[in-house]
């Protein structure tokens, strides 16, 4: 496994762990905002009062998908995570690729 794949795999594992810490085994509420072109629900997830989406972005465990988000608070949180090199933002730039681009180039 090359270093780029190893770094991405580690970032993915950390993101899954973060999401599990925030939501696994908890009652969550989804505030639906849209449906994507594949019919999937796009929304904000809350575990109690915790905004899971925002916390994932804050940890550097998720990207803000600008196609479906017009929330300036999420963009500000993402910028702070980038500036502090949290999570995926700690990877070298050449090793970061938004998931929508990763899928576009043929990865599934």
C-alpha positions, 0 to 999 in steps of 0.5 A: 500500500503506498503512502497516499493510500495508507494516509487516506485509509487512516483518515477514513478509519478516523472519520468512521470512528468519529461518527461512531463516537458521536452517533452509534447506539444513540437516538438521532434525528435527521432534518431533511434539506434535500434529495440528491440526484441518486434519491438519497436524503441530504440533511443535518443529523442531530444526536440530542442537541449535538449537530453531528454534521458540524462536529464531524466537520469541526474534527476534520472528519468530513468535508462540507459538500458545497453542492448541498450546503449553503450554511456559512457556519459549516464553512466557517467550521471547516475553515477553522479545522483547516487552519488548525490541521485537524483530521484530514486537514493534517494530511499533505494537500496532495493526499487530500481529495474530496469524496465527490472527486474521488468517486468521479475519477472512478473509485467506489 
